[in-house]
């Protein structure tokens, strides 16, 4: 019975992705589009903190705060809020 279930699941997956060369490529494209849309929903401050932290040679929160005229805890709070916003867009139910 277990082998029949596995065969059925493979058959169903094949049917769902019929004509798609690699379903993971399509899924990756959808995820990328969703991430871009989610990033565009961040405030300018949130976006700047994330981009400085992740793109500019891994700046720390103290350096980011200095650039933005904030203290370190404020910069860290902005980063945390931005990450939380993004995480809520990528819950298992939304994928």
HELIX and SHEET records of a PDB file:
HELIX    1   1 UNK A    2  UNK A   16  1                                  15    
HELIX    2   2 UNK A   23  UNK A   40  1                                  18    
HELIX    3   3 UNK A   44  UNK A   55  1                                  12    
HELIX    4   4 UNK A   61  UNK A   68  1                                   8    
HELIX    5   5 UNK A   72  UNK A   89  1                                  18    
HELIX    6   6 UNK A   92  UNK A   94  5                                   3    
END                                                                             
